Amino acid sequence: MDLRRRTKPNKLRHNLGFLQDAASEGRSSGDAMARAARSRASREEKVPQFGSSSDVLWPRRRCVSMAAGLLLAAVLGLIQAWCVNAIHENLLWFSQLMEVEREISFRTECGLYYSYYKQMLHAPSIQEGLSDLIHDNLTESKRSINLLQRMNIYQEVFLSVLYRLLPIQSYLEPVYFYIYTVFSLQAVYVIALYLTAWLLSGSWLAGALTGIWYILNRVDTTRVEFTISLRENWSLPFLALQVAAVTCYLRPQLSALQQKVMVWLMYVTTFCFCLTWQFNQFILLVQALVIYTLDCLDFITTSQVTTLYLVQLSGLLSVWLVQFCNSMILGSLVVSFIVAALFIRHCQSSLKTGSPLTRVGKLLLHSTMVLLLTVTINYLAKKVLQLRSDEHIFKFIKSKFALGHTSRDFDASLYLCEEAFGRLPLDTLERLAATLLLYPYILTLLLLSGTLALAALHNLSRSQERKAASEGHAVALRADVAYNVLHTLFFGLVAFSTMRMKYIWTGHMCAVAAYGVCGTELWTLLLNTLRCNSKFLLRLVRFALPLAMIGCLYYKFWPKLMEELSELREFYDPDTVELMTWISTKTPKRAVFAGSMQLLAGIKLCTGRVLTNHPHYEDKDLRERTRQVYQIYARRSPDDVHDIMTAIGADYVVLENSICYERRHGRGCRLRDLLDLDNGHIMDGPGDNDPDLVPASHPRFCDAIKSDAAASGYAARFTRTFQNKTFHVYRVKKRRKKSAKNPATEPGATRERENDK
């Protein structure tokens, strides 16, 4: 697909004007350092609210400030939604595309997920549509699978039902209802980050700075404009809302009612996050490790720890029920870890007593026991459930960090060879620094990390009895701040190791940096160090600096943003359009197609034909079938490939020149190289090969079938039915008698071929 420039129409661009509104003053936070224990009279005098101040404000002024802050949050959210929608339209000229071109623009797995939304809309009734999803036989040939159990597509089901019920069909096309919903979630994302920064700093000016940073760093905070249906675009807004709810829950001096409300908000957002993304277990595992660290370092109470664990566990189990008892959830590491942590915590009631050295020893023993019990529970759960759906993730992790002999594993190599699963490139940090985000973030993180370490040492040096007796003793760091520091540290490490995970980190990074610029605690520490602390100077710095930064960002980036929004391109992919049109008009409706995962997802969406494999990789049998289908790009005989295609029921094979003659990846990462290594063959081109690799006895199938179609055994088994500059489609001829030949007997093959009967 190419994006060609088109002539810019003469139309007025709307002036968003959001940067000027940020000059309104938010309310300051409470004391310089949060107090963990206060007298009852002090608790009654100061009950922290959004942006609470140590000065007594008139109720009217408080309400006006609250309303202004919430209004600005909504405005910034709408600006982000408007920006991504405008860029999506300008990149593709989406409003002028034919339906098939619009559907082709949903690339790879995005097209697969959107196809179920389309399928539900075309179903005779909602009940029949749900039944077809539960008993699906179109996504994988010769198999009937429960899509609601296998995939996270409840959002497509919900939207399709909502679209059918609402009276909007006459003026809003289904595709626009879908993409507008996803773009609206970007507004929710910005609002959630805004609230997190507001809660941490006590000033909604920090929220404004957070929203502006998120919008200006859009390249590194989201990719929604060109991957609309990707699961993370649905789930990350709910994760941001959950982090905001956790931050509020850990604030000191919440009333019992406020705590209950926050617990329910945490549960609902956790449930929505888990329901919309298959990688939820790994994200929640990192969050559970954050909670575990806070517990070990004595930043939160036992009651808070138990509540947070149970919220996570309840959300996961609720999704397990909704997804028809999906065994992948019960066999996840996070469930095993939470159960182990709660059990060991209950058995080790004296964890936080004794001398500092004794407490450190208890913590080491505690952590060792939790780790061993987690591994044991997870191993037993996977054995009982016979779960192997997520083993490719652990192979990827082992291969990435050289923890085992998986260098030739086909599944792990597919991930490792993609740029998105590599390390975070340094140009990301350069872009973040250009928008004045990186420097305050690093300074804030260093100061808070140092404070966190000192506070942890202070907590460990006090016994439980002394801590209870010292009611007025100040704690160095609030629990909500400590949680967000560890959250950004842990997910920052994940982002640096795997670039795709940066979208979880960079959004929260904006909130942490804004807290550092607008918060009271850090400025108090710095001014005290400089011996020039005063109430007036503190207020002046806290509000003057963020306003100056907003003014600088407006001056530097407003013209660039307007230029980006005015750049006009258009969708252009005539070869794929020609292929989809031919399939829709010239092949039977129940024809089965084999090919690359990415292309087949588009075929499913545009034509509704049956697939042999697809990009949703969380199933062991599907991964093995995909490896078999990809033998069309390996050095295999026509008999071998024909037997594979016949076994999986394929009627047509689609070959792509971009894969057969791939140049995007270097030697060793091209798909044909991965297949050669997996089959034990020497790779193409100059370069070293492992000594155990042998030359293949057959030419590469995807190339030989084009040049030698009239010779050997190709013409007897495959008939070319369509071709253009990009694609070649061959019909698989059916044999009258079943062949007894085993294609896996080829010299150098390292695995037996799967019998998919």
ABEGO torsion letter per residue (X at the ends): XBBBBBBBBBBBBBBAGAAAAAABBBBBBBBABBBABBBAAAAAABBBBBGBBABBBBAAAAAAAAAAAAAAAAAAAAAAAAAAAAAAAAAAGAAABBAAAAAAABBEAAAAAAAAAAAAAABABAAAAAAAAABBAAABBGBBBBAAAABBAAAAAAAAAAAAABBAAAABBAAAAAAAAAAAAAAAAAAAAAAAAAAAAGBAAAAAAAAAAAAAAAAAABAAAABAABAAAAAAAAAAAAAAAAAAAABBGBBAAAAAAAAAAAAAAAAAAAAABAAAAAAAAAAAAAAAAAAAAGABBAAAAAAAAAAAAAAAAAAAAAAGGBAAAAABAAAAAAAAAAAAAAABAAAABEBAAAAAAAAAAAAAAAAAAAAAAAAAAAAAAGBAAAAAAAAAAAAAAGABBAAABAAAAAAAABAAABBBBAAAAAAAAAAGAAAAAAAAAAAAAAAAAAAAAAAAABBAAAAAABAABBBABBAAAAAAAAAAAAAAAAAAABAAAAAAAAAAAAAAAAAAAABAAAAAAAAAAAGABBAAAAAAAAAAAAAAAAAAAAAAAAAAAAAAAABBBBBBBAAAAAAAAAAAAABBAABBBBEBAAAAAAAAAAAGBBBABBABABBAAAAAAAAAAAAAABBBBAAAAAAAAAAAGBABBBBBAAAAABAABBBGABAAAAAAAAAGBBBBEBEBBBAABBBBABBBAAAAAAAAAABEAAAAABBBABBBAABBBBBBBBBABBBABBAAABBGBABBBBBAX
